[in-house]
Amino acid sequence: MVSRNKKGSAVIDVVVAAAMVIFVILPVFSTVAEKYVLMEKARVIRDAVDMTNISSYNALKTGSLGQVSIKFERTEAMDIFEKLLCVNLGLDEGLYPEAGSIAEGRVVVSSLEICTDAFPVVCPGGATIVRPSVHSCIKVPVKPSLYRELILGMLGKDYIDIEVHVDSEIPVNN
């Protein structure tokens, strides 16, 4: 019987274990953590937009709130929405981020609609609306937290756009 030298197996075990940690476990953990961070940023943005939607009720004509038909000024609603979006997301008047903002670039308001009649109606985001609501859709550019250059380089982009669609019901007594 031939005796084999078993000294090399411990070194190989350590190298294989280290390679598994570096090339498998850490990248998987990083991917899961990055996805969670982006989902949390999207939640924060969605909450800010929902509060902005609710605040845009100020454009509604108060005399019509108890009636079936609700009236509002479209330009006034957009002005109120943009001002409050700037406050809620830490943006300047041009919708560019200020210090401490969750956004990394210019925020774009894709749509703002106040649905007040002819229900049910399908909003531009595809959801069915059955009560008076404010619909908004915005794009917020953010950068990844981990492996920023690698992820953006693979995507060929400077930012990842988080598109947030929020429909907030108007509290009326119909």
Sequence and secondary structure as in RCSB ss.txt:
>XXXX:A:sequence
MVSRNKKGSAVIDVVVAAAMVIFVILPVFSTVAEKYVLMEKARVIRDAVDMTNISSYNALKTGSLGQVSIKFERT
EAMDIFEKLLCVNLGLDEGLYPEAGSIAEGRVVVSSLEICTDAFPVVCPGGATIVRPSVHSCIKVPVKPSLYREL
ILGMLGKDYIDIEVHVDSEIPVNN
>XXXX:A:secstr
      HHHHHHHHHHHHHHIIIIIHHHHHHHHHHHHHHHHHHHHHHHHHHHHHHGGGGB GGGTTSSS  B HH
HHHHHHHHHHHHHHTB TTS B TT S SS  EEEEEEEE SSSSEE TTS EE S EEEEEEEEEE  SSSHHH
HHHHHT SSEEEEEEEEEE     
